[in-house]
Amino acid sequence: MIGMVLTLWLWIGFVFGRLSFADAEETSTTIAPELFAKAVQHAKSLAVTTDPQYKQHQKEHRKLLDELENGSVEALFTVAQSLNKRNKGEDRITSVQLWHELADGADHVPSAVALGFSYSEVDKELALKYFVQASNSDQGPHQASLYNAGRLFLELNEAASSLAYIRSCANVAKEYPAYASPELTKTCKEAYELLSKQIMTKTTPGIEDAAELFLYSSIDDFPQPNSREFTKYAKAMEFLEMYASLVREEDATGDDVRKAKAFLTYLRSAEEELLSLKKGSSKKLSELQNFLLDIILGRIQVLVTSTETTGRGDEL
């Protein structure tokens, strides 16, 4: 994969977002008895004044205890947050255990987000798992988690996935406006633009990198699936895969002339589809997509010349 420059993440770190959904239904769950006992014990220990002036506070505390006894997911999350804020070793461990129960067992988005942040510096792959889970919830997209997943994908050297998630973050406002914030949308658009420029100026993608990046390299999501342009690109990739498959064949004792013709057929067919795409969609393609197409077409031409000279195929 690309040796990606990470100045983007020096520019901005992880971002926070709304941790709950206004239209989410109240749900309950069952967790390990020992862990549940710790949660109840902590909830009961929360300071509650007996001053008559603070009856509302007392009612809220009683409500928390009642909801906790009924296995309320939100009540358990509230307790986990309180434990985590105490910043004591055992309490923090208990809070993470509670988040795991809620995220893994109840698909609770705020708990998945909390786990993403908890693991972000110590286990990036695990943090990524929970940010991805939060971003793809059935309750709707969690915009900040889309960005944070994109950030971690890049740190893990998966630039195509990084572009895909940051683009999704930037486009939440278009598809799910109720789940988007103007500030975070702006941040994601700026991050996507900066990452696109870094790919063009700070890296040297090979043909496979370029092919993987292409479909995520337009913030307008061009070309759309099932469109004519998408079909052209997909056909080109199929021809390149057939070429690569033939190169990988272990039996090199076959008809070299036949293979050379097949190599050239696959390469020129891919080239034809990509040139047609580039010519017919030049104004719709992003600057990054044009850059990537030039890399792919350039490598195809090198392979064509090599095959014409040697009669043999070479790795992409």
ZADO-1210 file (C-alpha; in nm, 4 decimals, padded with zeros to 6 digits):
<atoms>
<atom x="00.0000" y="00.0000" z="00.0000" code="MET" pos="1"/>
<atom x="00.0881" y="00.3646" z="-00.0219" code="ILE" pos="2"/>
<atom x="00.3416" y="00.5051" z="00.2219" code="GLY" pos="3"/>
<atom x="00.0987" y="00.7777" z="00.3272" code="MET" pos="4"/>
<atom x="00.2047" y="01.1102" z="00.4733" code="VAL" pos="5"/>
<atom x="00.0087" y="01.1717" z="00.7921" code="LEU" pos="6"/>
<atom x="00.0271" y="01.5511" z="00.8230" code="THR" pos="7"/>
<atom x="-00.3509" y="01.5470" z="00.7889" code="LEU" pos="8"/>
<atom x="-00.3779" y="01.4022" z="01.1374" code="TRP" pos="9"/>
<atom x="-00.1381" y="01.6576" z="01.2790" code="LEU" pos="10"/>
<atom x="-00.3781" y="01.9168" z="01.1452" code="TRP" pos="11"/>
<atom x="-00.6739" y="01.7735" z="01.3328" code="ILE" pos="12"/>
<atom x="-00.7089" y="01.4794" z="01.5699" code="GLY" pos="13"/>
<atom x="-01.0090" y="01.2676" z="01.6574" code="PHE" pos="14"/>
<atom x="-01.3404" y="01.4501" z="01.6586" code="VAL" pos="15"/>
<atom x="-01.6381" y="01.4177" z="01.8901" code="PHE" pos="16"/>
<atom x="-01.9994" y="01.4111" z="01.7868" code="GLY" pos="17"/>
<atom x="-02.3489" y="01.3606" z="01.9154" code="ARG" pos="18"/>
<atom x="-02.3465" y="01.0462" z="02.1288" code="LEU" pos="19"/>
<atom x="-02.7168" y="00.9742" z="02.1365" code="SER" pos="20"/>
<atom x="-03.0117" y="00.9773" z="01.9017" code="PHE" pos="21"/>
<atom x="-03.3212" y="01.1755" z="01.9906" code="ALA" pos="22"/>
<atom x="-03.5555" y="00.9269" z="01.8294" code="ASP" pos="23"/>
<atom x="-03.3892" y="00.6160" z="01.9744" code="ALA" pos="24"/>
<atom x="-03.6208" y="00.3798" z="02.1603" code="GLU" pos="25"/>
<atom x="-03.5492" y="00.2949" z="02.5230" code="GLU" pos="26"/>
<atom x="-03.4020" y="-00.0547" z="02.5366" code="THR" pos="27"/>
<atom x="-03.2986" y="-00.2930" z="02.8096" code="SER" pos="28"/>
<atom x="-03.0358" y="-00.5626" z="02.8262" code="THR" pos="29"/>
<atom x="-02.8917" y="-00.8247" z="03.0581" code="THR" pos="30"/>
<atom x="-02.5259" y="-00.8176" z="03.1573" code="ILE" pos="31"/>
<atom x="-02.2989" y="-01.0344" z="03.3715" code="ALA" pos="32"/>
<atom x="-02.4292" y="-01.0406" z="03.7339" code="PRO" pos="33"/>
<atom x="-02.0960" y="-00.9326" z="03.8892" code="GLU" pos="34"/>
<atom x="-02.0665" y="-00.6389" z="03.6529" code="LEU" pos="35"/>
<atom x="-02.4291" y="-00.5417" z="03.7071" code="PHE" pos="36"/>
<atom x="-02.3729" y="-00.5442" z="04.0845" code="ALA" pos="37"/>
<atom x="-02.0792" y="-00.3057" z="04.0433" code="LYS" pos="38"/>
<atom x="-02.2941" y="-00.0738" z="03.8326" code="ALA" pos="39"/>
<atom x="-02.5719" y="-00.0697" z="04.0941" code="VAL" pos="40"/>
<atom x="-02.3234" y="-00.0175" z="04.3763" code="GLN" pos="41"/>
<atom x="-02.1719" y="00.2811" z="04.2002" code="HIS" pos="42"/>
<atom x="-02.5124" y="00.4300" z="04.1178" code="ALA" pos="43"/>
<atom x="-02.6167" y="00.4080" z="04.4821" code="LYS" pos="44"/>
<atom x="-02.2949" y="00.5776" z="04.5925" code="SER" pos="45"/>
<atom x="-02.3542" y="00.8864" z="04.3824" code="LEU" pos="46"/>
<atom x="-02.3914" y="01.1859" z="04.6092" code="ALA" pos="47"/>
<atom x="-02.7548" y="01.2851" z="04.6607" code="VAL" pos="48"/>
<atom x="-02.8463" y="01.5754" z="04.8851" code="THR" pos="49"/>
<atom x="-03.1357" y="01.5403" z="05.1306" code="THR" pos="50"/>
<atom x="-03.2018" y="01.9128" z="05.1161" code="ASP" pos="51"/>
<atom x="-03.5736" y="01.9662" z="05.0270" code="PRO" pos="52"/>
<atom x="-03.4658" y="02.2350" z="04.7813" code="GLN" pos="53"/>
<atom x="-03.3164" y="01.9655" z="04.5601" code="TYR" pos="54"/>
<atom x="-03.6110" y="01.7279" z="04.5282" code="LYS" pos="55"/>
<atom x="-03.5694" y="01.7159" z="04.1506" code="GLN" pos="56"/>
<atom x="-03.2155" y="01.5836" z="04.1918" code="HIS" pos="57"/>
<atom x="-03.3431" y="01.3169" z="04.4281" code="GLN" pos="58"/>
<atom x="-03.6139" y="01.2151" z="04.1806" code="LYS" pos="59"/>
<atom x="-03.3599" y="01.1848" z="03.9009" code="GLU" pos="60"/>
<atom x="-03.1376" y="00.9681" z="04.1181" code="HIS" pos="61"/>
<atom x="-03.4302" y="00.7435" z="04.2111" code="ARG" pos="62"/>
<atom x="-03.5251" y="00.7233" z="03.8438" code="LYS" pos="63"/>
<atom x="-03.1679" y="00.6199" z="03.7539" code="LEU" pos="64"/>
<atom x="-03.1745" y="00.3427" z="04.0127" code="LEU" pos="65"/>
<atom x="-03.5153" y="00.2189" z="03.8968" code="ASP" pos="66"/>
<atom x="-03.4058" y="00.2167" z="03.5301" code="GLU" pos="67"/>
<atom x="-03.0843" y="00.0417" z="03.6257" code="LEU" pos="68"/>
<atom x="-03.2745" y="-00.2329" z="03.8049" code="GLU" pos="69"/>
<atom x="-03.4796" y="-00.2796" z="03.4860" code="ASN" pos="70"/>
<atom x="-03.1615" y="-00.3210" z="03.2799" code="GLY" pos="71"/>
<atom x="-03.1954" y="00.0096" z="03.0947" code="SER" pos="72"/>
<atom x="-02.9170" y="00.0463" z="02.8383" code="VAL" pos="73"/>
<atom x="-02.9064" y="00.4248" z="02.8809" code="GLU" pos="74"/>
<atom x="-02.8901" y="00.3948" z="03.2613" code="ALA" pos="75"/>
<atom x="-02.6021" y="00.1484" z="03.2360" code="LEU" pos="76"/>
<atom x="-02.4252" y="00.3846" z="02.9953" code="PHE" pos="77"/>
<atom x="-02.4740" y="00.6748" z="03.2382" code="THR" pos="78"/>
<atom x="-02.3129" y="00.4707" z="03.5140" code="VAL" pos="79"/>
<atom x="-02.0250" y="00.3697" z="03.2839" code="ALA" pos="80"/>
<atom x="-01.9598" y="00.7350" z="03.1993" code="GLN" pos="81"/>
<atom x="-01.9619" y="00.8291" z="03.5676" code="SER" pos="82"/>
<atom x="-01.7178" y="00.5494" z="03.6523" code="LEU" pos="83"/>
<atom x="-01.4846" y="00.6497" z="03.3717" code="ASN" pos="84"/>
<atom x="-01.4748" y="01.0131" z="03.4849" code="LYS" pos="85"/>
<atom x="-01.3493" y="00.9076" z="03.8290" code="ARG" pos="86"/>
<atom x="-01.0214" y="00.8193" z="03.6533" code="ASN" pos="87"/>
<atom x="-00.9363" y="00.5399" z="03.8969" code="LYS" pos="88"/>
<atom x="-00.7868" y="00.2178" z="03.7646" code="GLY" pos="89"/>
<atom x="-01.0568" y="-00.0266" z="03.8748" code="GLU" pos="90"/>
<atom x="-01.3396" y="00.2139" z="03.7951" code="ASP" pos="91"/>
<atom x="-01.2059" y="00.2775" z="03.4458" code="ARG" pos="92"/>
<atom x="-01.1794" y="-00.0972" z="03.3846" code="ILE" pos="93"/>
<atom x="-01.5388" y="-00.1424" z="03.4985" code="THR" pos="94"/>
<atom x="-01.6541" y="00.1393" z="03.2706" code="SER" pos="95"/>
<atom x="-01.4865" y="-00.0236" z="02.9697" code="VAL" pos="96"/>
<atom x="-01.6409" y="-00.3588" z="03.0613" code="GLN" pos="97"/>
<atom x="-01.9841" y="-00.1951" z="03.0732" code="LEU" pos="98"/>
<atom x="-01.9274" y="-00.0289" z="02.7348" code="TRP" pos="99"/>
<atom x="-01.8315" y="-00.3664" z="02.5906" code="HIS" pos="100"/>
<atom x="-02.1482" y="-00.5267" z="02.7230" code="GLU" pos="101"/>
<atom x="-02.3593" y="-00.2492" z="02.5700" code="LEU" pos="102"/>
<atom x="-02.1752" y="-00.2167" z="02.2390" code="ALA" pos="103"/>
<atom x="-02.1273" y="-00.5890" z="02.1796" code="ASP" pos="104"/>
<atom x="-02.4545" y="-00.7122" z="02.3254" code="GLY" pos="105"/>
<atom x="-02.6979" y="-00.4270" z="02.2570" code="ALA" pos="106"/>
<atom x="-02.5330" y="-00.2538" z="01.9575" code="ASP" pos="107"/>
<atom x="-02.5355" y="00.0675" z="02.1617" code="HIS" pos="108"/>
<atom x="-02.3847" y="00.3482" z="01.9552" code="VAL" pos="109"/>
<atom x="-02.2598" y="00.5760" z="02.2376" code="PRO" pos="110"/>
<atom x="-02.0831" y="00.2797" z="02.3988" code="SER" pos="111"/>
<atom x="-01.9195" y="00.1853" z="02.0676" code="ALA" pos="112"/>
<atom x="-01.8018" y="00.5460" z="02.0309" code="VAL" pos="113"/>
<atom x="-01.6663" y="00.5449" z="02.3862" code="ALA" pos="114"/>
<atom x="-01.4730" y="00.2244" z="02.3134" code="LEU" pos="115"/>
<atom x="-01.3340" y="00.3769" z="01.9950" code="GLY" pos="116"/>
<atom x="-01.1858" y="00.6634" z="02.1938" code="PHE" pos="117"/>
<atom x="-01.0683" y="00.4331" z="02.4746" code="SER" pos="118"/>
<atom x="-00.8670" y="00.2164" z="02.2370" code="TYR" pos="119"/>
<atom x="-00.7563" y="00.4869" z="01.9924" code="SER" pos="120"/>
<atom x="-00.4026" y="00.5141" z="02.1308" code="GLU" pos="121"/>
<atom x="-00.3452" y="00.1587" z="02.2564" code="VAL" pos="122"/>
<atom x="-00.5123" y="-00.0668" z="01.9966" code="ASP" pos="123"/>
<atom x="-00.5926" y="00.1122" z="01.6723" code="LYS" pos="124"/>
<atom x="-00.7483" y="-00.1874" z="01.5013" code="GLU" pos="125"/>
<atom x="-00.9875" y="-00.2427" z="01.7916" code="LEU" pos="126"/>
<atom x="-01.0663" y="00.1295" z="01.8044" code="ALA" pos="127"/>
<atom x="-01.1377" y="00.1163" z="01.4307" code="LEU" pos="128"/>
<atom x="-01.3762" y="-00.1756" z="01.4794" code="LYS" pos="129"/>
<atom x="-01.5911" y="00.0252" z="01.7204" code="TYR" pos="130"/>
<atom x="-01.5852" y="00.3490" z="01.5220" code="PHE" pos="131"/>
<atom x="-01.6956" y="00.1534" z="01.2144" code="VAL" pos="132"/>
<atom x="-01.9689" y="-00.0153" z="01.4190" code="GLN" pos="133"/>
<atom x="-02.0933" y="00.3217" z="01.5458" code="ALA" pos="134"/>
<atom x="-02.0837" y="00.4792" z="01.2004" code="SER" pos="135"/>
<atom x="-02.2964" y="00.2027" z="01.0456" code="ASN" pos="136"/>
<atom x="-02.5671" y="00.1805" z="01.3109" code="SER" pos="137"/>
<atom x="-02.9248" y="00.0988" z="01.2146" code="ASP" pos="138"/>
<atom x="-03.0223" y="00.4126" z="01.4050" code="GLN" pos="139"/>
<atom x="-02.8497" y="00.6292" z="01.1447" code="GLY" pos="140"/>
<atom x="-02.4929" y="00.7374" z="01.0672" code="PRO" pos="141"/>
<atom x="-02.2742" y="00.8730" z="01.3454" code="HIS" pos="142"/>
<atom x="-02.0885" y="01.1451" z="01.1605" code="GLN" pos="143"/>
<atom x="-01.7929" y="01.1833" z="01.3972" code="ALA" pos="144"/>
<atom x="-01.7319" y="00.8079" z="01.3915" code="SER" pos="145"/>
<atom x="-01.7175" y="00.8122" z="01.0119" code="LEU" pos="146"/>
<atom x="-01.4384" y="01.0683" z="01.0331" code="TYR" pos="147"/>
<atom x="-01.2566" y="00.8889" z="01.3156" code="ASN" pos="148"/>
<atom x="-01.2728" y="00.5598" z="01.1248" code="ALA" pos="149"/>
<atom x="-01.1258" y="00.7352" z="00.8218" code="GLY" pos="150"/>
<atom x="-00.8471" y="00.8748" z="01.0363" code="ARG" pos="151"/>
<atom x="-00.7594" y="00.5310" z="01.1717" code="LEU" pos="152"/>
<atom x="-00.7795" y="00.3635" z="00.8313" code="PHE" pos="153"/>
<atom x="-00.5133" y="00.6054" z="00.7101" code="LEU" pos="154"/>
<atom x="-00.2933" y="00.5407" z="01.0133" code="GLU" pos="155"/>
<atom x="-00.3252" y="00.1704" z="00.9305" code="LEU" pos="156"/>
<atom x="-00.2143" y="00.2478" z="00.5726" code="ASN" pos="157"/>
<atom x="-00.5529" y="00.1814" z="00.4097" code="GLU" pos="158"/>
<atom x="-00.5906" y="00.4976" z="00.2053" code="ALA" pos="159"/>
<atom x="-00.8886" y="00.3848" z="-00.0051" code="ALA" pos="160"/>
<atom x="-01.0961" y="00.3033" z="00.3030" code="SER" pos="161"/>
<atom x="-00.9859" y="00.6315" z="00.4582" code="SER" pos="162"/>
<atom x="-01.1135" y="00.8266" z="00.1584" code="LEU" pos="163"/>
<atom x="-01.4379" y="00.6283" z="00.1609" code="ALA" pos="164"/>
<atom x="-01.5172" y="00.7000" z="00.5259" code="TYR" pos="165"/>
<atom x="-01.4151" y="01.0659" z="00.5208" code="ILE" pos="166"/>
<atom x="-01.6230" y="01.1136" z="00.2065" code="ARG" pos="167"/>
<atom x="-01.9204" y="00.9523" z="00.3786" code="SER" pos="168"/>
<atom x="-01.8693" y="01.1887" z="00.6711" code="CYS" pos="169"/>
<atom x="-01.8659" y="01.4879" z="00.4372" code="ALA" pos="170"/>
<atom x="-02.1858" y="01.3716" z="00.2654" code="ASN" pos="171"/>
<atom x="-02.3975" y="01.2862" z="00.5711" code="VAL" pos="172"/>
<atom x="-02.5645" y="01.6275" z="00.5399" code="ALA" pos="173"/>
<atom x="-02.6857" y="01.5376" z="00.1899" code="LYS" pos="174"/>
<atom x="-02.8280" y="01.1957" z="00.2687" code="GLU" pos="175"/>
<atom x="-02.9128" y="01.2188" z="00.6409" code="TYR" pos="176"/>
<atom x="-02.9307" y="01.5901" z="00.7312" code="PRO" pos="177"/>
<atom x="-03.0746" y="01.5197" z="01.0773" code="ALA" pos="178"/>
<atom x="-02.7501" y="01.3426" z="01.1718" code="TYR" pos="179"/>
<atom x="-02.5069" y="01.6060" z="01.0435" code="ALA" pos="180"/>
<atom x="-02.3521" y="01.9161" z="01.1965" code="SER" pos="181"/>
<atom x="-02.2286" y="02.2041" z="00.9782" code="PRO" pos="182"/>
<atom x="-01.8970" y="02.2195" z="01.1651" code="GLU" pos="183"/>
<atom x="-01.8189" y="01.8508" z="01.1233" code="LEU" pos="184"/>
<atom x="-01.9319" y="01.8516" z="00.7609" code="THR" pos="185"/>
<atom x="-01.6880" y="02.1367" z="00.6944" code="LYS" pos="186"/>
<atom x="-01.4096" y="01.9521" z="00.8763" code="THR" pos="187"/>
<atom x="-01.4673" y="01.6353" z="00.6720" code="CYS" pos="188"/>
<atom x="-01.4742" y="01.8225" z="00.3409" code="LYS" pos="189"/>
<atom x="-01.1486" y="01.9966" z="00.4259" code="GLU" pos="190"/>
<atom x="-00.9930" y="01.6679" z="00.5381" code="ALA" pos="191"/>
<atom x="-01.1033" y="01.4934" z="00.2173" code="TYR" pos="192"/>
<atom x="-00.9574" y="01.7718" z="00.0034" code="GLU" pos="193"/>
<atom x="-00.6300" y="01.7699" z="00.1958" code="LEU" pos="194"/>
<atom x="-00.5963" y="01.3919" z="00.1781" code="LEU" pos="195"/>
<atom x="-00.6662" y="01.3984" z="-00.1969" code="SER" pos="196"/>
<atom x="-00.3905" y="01.6567" z="-00.2457" code="LYS" pos="197"/>
<atom x="-00.1485" y="01.4563" z="-00.0337" code="GLN" pos="198"/>
<atom x="-00.2065" y="01.1477" z="-00.2451" code="ILE" pos="199"/>
<atom x="-00.1235" y="01.3474" z="-00.5582" code="MET" pos="200"/>
<atom x="00.1785" y="01.5344" z="-00.4213" code="THR" pos="201"/>
<atom x="00.3285" y="01.3257" z="-00.1412" code="LYS" pos="202"/>
<atom x="00.2898" y="00.9668" z="-00.2602" code="THR" pos="203"/>
<atom x="00.3721" y="00.7486" z="-00.5590" code="THR" pos="204"/>
<atom x="00.0796" y="00.5072" z="-00.6021" code="PRO" pos="205"/>
<atom x="00.1324" y="00.1954" z="-00.8092" code="GLY" pos="206"/>
<atom x="-00.1319" y="00.0715" z="-01.0500" code="ILE" pos="207"/>
<atom x="-00.3009" y="-00.1473" z="-00.7881" code="GLU" pos="208"/>
<atom x="-00.3141" y="00.1378" z="-00.5365" code="ASP" pos="209"/>
<atom x="-00.4510" y="00.3708" z="-00.8033" code="ALA" pos="210"/>
<atom x="-00.7167" y="00.1201" z="-00.9080" code="ALA" pos="211"/>
<atom x="-00.8284" y="00.0706" z="-00.5469" code="GLU" pos="212"/>
<atom x="-00.8407" y="00.4440" z="-00.4742" code="LEU" pos="213"/>
<atom x="-01.0245" y="00.5509" z="-00.7891" code="PHE" pos="214"/>
<atom x="-01.3858" y="00.4837" z="-00.6877" code="LEU" pos="215"/>
<atom x="-01.3429" y="00.6737" z="-00.3596" code="TYR" pos="216"/>
<atom x="-01.1612" y="00.9699" z="-00.5134" code="SER" pos="217"/>
<atom x="-01.4588" y="01.1917" z="-00.5953" code="SER" pos="218"/>
<atom x="-01.6406" y="01.3661" z="-00.3128" code="ILE" pos="219"/>
<atom x="-01.9462" y="01.3635" z="-00.5418" code="ASP" pos="220"/>
<atom x="-01.9332" y="00.9815" z="-00.5512" code="ASP" pos="221"/>
<atom x="-01.8657" y="00.9659" z="-00.9246" code="PHE" pos="222"/>
<atom x="-01.9140" y="00.7329" z="-01.0993" code="PRO" pos="223"/>
<atom x="-02.2372" y="00.6094" z="-00.9439" code="GLN" pos="224"/>
<atom x="-02.2867" y="00.2306" z="-00.9228" code="PRO" pos="225"/>
<atom x="-02.4654" y="00.0826" z="-01.2264" code="ASN" pos="226"/>
<atom x="-02.3949" y="00.3942" z="-01.4336" code="SER" pos="227"/>
<atom x="-02.2380" y="00.3738" z="-01.7784" code="ARG" pos="228"/>
<atom x="-01.9166" y="00.5260" z="-01.6452" code="GLU" pos="229"/>
<atom x="-01.9026" y="00.2792" z="-01.3572" code="PHE" pos="230"/>
<atom x="-01.9497" y="-00.0079" z="-01.6032" code="THR" pos="231"/>
<atom x="-01.6593" y="00.1148" z="-01.8158" code="LYS" pos="232"/>
<atom x="-01.4312" y="00.1269" z="-01.5139" code="TYR" pos="233"/>
<atom x="-01.5471" y="-00.2134" z="-01.3896" code="ALA" pos="234"/>
<atom x="-01.4820" y="-00.3697" z="-01.7312" code="LYS" pos="235"/>
<atom x="-01.1338" y="-00.2210" z="-01.7394" code="ALA" pos="236"/>
<atom x="-01.0576" y="-00.3693" z="-01.3989" code="MET" pos="237"/>
<atom x="-01.1891" y="-00.7085" z="-01.5133" code="GLU" pos="238"/>
<atom x="-00.9537" y="-00.7031" z="-01.8114" code="PHE" pos="239"/>
<atom x="-00.6607" y="-00.6119" z="-01.5862" code="LEU" pos="240"/>
<atom x="-00.7513" y="-00.8926" z="-01.3468" code="GLU" pos="241"/>
<atom x="-00.7621" y="-01.1407" z="-01.6369" code="MET" pos="242"/>
<atom x="-00.4202" y="-01.0163" z="-01.7436" code="TYR" pos="243"/>
<atom x="-00.2843" y="-01.0509" z="-01.3889" code="ALA" pos="244"/>
<atom x="-00.4369" y="-01.3971" z="-01.3526" code="SER" pos="245"/>
<atom x="-00.2666" y="-01.5135" z="-01.6701" code="LEU" pos="246"/>
<atom x="00.0657" y="-01.3745" z="-01.5480" code="VAL" pos="247"/>
<atom x="00.0260" y="-01.5657" z="-01.2203" code="ARG" pos="248"/>
<atom x="-00.0277" y="-01.9007" z="-01.3908" code="GLU" pos="249"/>
<atom x="00.2321" y="-02.1462" z="-01.2693" code="GLU" pos="250"/>
<atom x="00.2431" y="-02.3418" z="-01.5959" code="ASP" pos="251"/>
<atom x="00.4805" y="-02.1397" z="-01.8072" code="ALA" pos="252"/>
<atom x="00.5239" y="-02.4122" z="-02.0684" code="THR" pos="253"/>
<atom x="00.2159" y="-02.3255" z="-02.2707" code="GLY" pos="254"/>
<atom x="00.1945" y="-02.1540" z="-02.6068" code="ASP" pos="255"/>
<atom x="00.3976" y="-01.8350" z="-02.5558" code="ASP" pos="256"/>
<atom x="00.2605" y="-01.6787" z="-02.8748" code="VAL" pos="257"/>
<atom x="-00.0977" y="-01.7446" z="-02.7631" code="ARG" pos="258"/>
<atom x="-00.0238" y="-01.6018" z="-02.4209" code="LYS" pos="259"/>
<atom x="00.1396" y="-01.2932" z="-02.5667" code="ALA" pos="260"/>
<atom x="-00.1708" y="-01.2284" z="-02.7768" code="LYS" pos="261"/>
<atom x="-00.3912" y="-01.2743" z="-02.4711" code="ALA" pos="262"/>
<atom x="-00.1738" y="-01.0385" z="-02.2660" code="PHE" pos="263"/>
<atom x="-00.2046" y="-00.7685" z="-02.5303" code="LEU" pos="264"/>
<atom x="-00.5773" y="-00.8243" z="-02.5763" code="THR" pos="265"/>
<atom x="-00.6485" y="-00.7807" z="-02.2062" code="TYR" pos="266"/>
<atom x="-00.4216" y="-00.4767" z="-02.1711" code="LEU" pos="267"/>
<atom x="-00.5556" y="-00.2980" z="-02.4781" code="ARG" pos="268"/>
<atom x="-00.9145" y="-00.3744" z="-02.3849" code="SER" pos="269"/>
<atom x="-00.8591" y="-00.2216" z="-02.0401" code="ALA" pos="270"/>
<atom x="-00.6857" y="00.0763" z="-02.1982" code="GLU" pos="271"/>
<atom x="-00.9744" y="00.1296" z="-02.4396" code="GLU" pos="272"/>
<atom x="-01.2336" y="00.1334" z="-02.1604" code="GLU" pos="273"/>
<atom x="-01.0311" y="00.3755" z="-01.9479" code="LEU" pos="274"/>
<atom x="-00.9566" y="00.6124" z="-02.2367" code="LEU" pos="275"/>
<atom x="-01.3269" y="00.6169" z="-02.3222" code="SER" pos="276"/>
<atom x="-01.4101" y="00.6957" z="-01.9592" code="LEU" pos="277"/>
<atom x="-01.1500" y="00.9722" z="-01.9433" code="LYS" pos="278"/>
<atom x="-01.2588" y="01.1306" z="-02.2709" code="LYS" pos="279"/>
<atom x="-01.6318" y="01.1141" z="-02.2079" code="GLY" pos="280"/>
<atom x="-01.6257" y="01.2184" z="-01.8434" code="SER" pos="281"/>
<atom x="-01.3344" y="01.4590" z="-01.8134" code="SER" pos="282"/>
<atom x="-01.5467" y="01.7297" z="-01.6509" code="LYS" pos="283"/>
<atom x="-01.7077" y="01.4897" z="-01.4038" code="LYS" pos="284"/>
<atom x="-01.3873" y="01.3228" z="-01.2906" code="LEU" pos="285"/>
<atom x="-01.2129" y="01.4765" z="-00.9900" code="SER" pos="286"/>
<atom x="-00.8557" y="01.5993" z="-01.0122" code="GLU" pos="287"/>
<atom x="-00.7471" y="01.2971" z="-00.8094" code="LEU" pos="288"/>
<atom x="-00.9350" y="01.0576" z="-01.0377" code="GLN" pos="289"/>
<atom x="-00.7658" y="01.2040" z="-01.3457" code="ASN" pos="290"/>
<atom x="-00.4309" y="01.1682" z="-01.1664" code="PHE" pos="291"/>
<atom x="-00.5042" y="00.8028" z="-01.0852" code="LEU" pos="292"/>
<atom x="-00.6252" y="00.7226" z="-01.4370" code="LEU" pos="293"/>
<atom x="-00.3002" y="00.8622" z="-01.5766" code="ASP" pos="294"/>
<atom x="-00.1058" y="00.6282" z="-01.3465" code="ILE" pos="295"/>
<atom x="-00.3109" y="00.3255" z="-01.4542" code="ILE" pos="296"/>
<atom x="-00.2920" y="00.4122" z="-01.8242" code="LEU" pos="297"/>
<atom x="00.0799" y="00.4840" z="-01.7981" code="GLY" pos="298"/>
<atom x="00.1487" y="00.1453" z="-01.6438" code="ARG" pos="299"/>
<atom x="-00.0682" y="-00.0280" z="-01.9049" code="ILE" pos="300"/>
<atom x="00.1360" y="00.1336" z="-02.1823" code="GLN" pos="301"/>
<atom x="00.4611" y="00.0166" z="-02.0204" code="VAL" pos="302"/>
<atom x="00.3237" y="-00.3376" z="-02.0017" code="LEU" pos="303"/>
<atom x="00.2061" y="-00.3285" z="-02.3639" code="VAL" pos="304"/>
<atom x="00.5499" y="-00.2175" z="-02.4807" code="THR" pos="305"/>
<atom x="00.7202" y="-00.4833" z="-02.2676" code="SER" pos="306"/>
<atom x="00.4921" y="-00.7599" z="-02.3971" code="THR" pos="307"/>
<atom x="00.5419" y="-00.6541" z="-02.7588" code="GLU" pos="308"/>
<atom x="00.9183" y="-00.6660" z="-02.7033" code="THR" pos="309"/>
<atom x="00.9548" y="-00.9845" z="-02.4983" code="THR" pos="310"/>
<atom x="00.6352" y="-01.1751" z="-02.5709" code="GLY" pos="311"/>
<atom x="00.5866" y="-01.2188" z="-02.1980" code="ARG" pos="312"/>
<atom x="00.3668" y="-01.0589" z="-01.9359" code="GLY" pos="313"/>
<atom x="00.4880" y="-00.8801" z="-01.6270" code="ASP" pos="314"/>
<atom x="00.3269" y="-00.8159" z="-01.2894" code="GLU" pos="315"/>
<atom x="00.1004" y="-00.5166" z="-01.2659" code="LEU" pos="316"/>
</atoms>
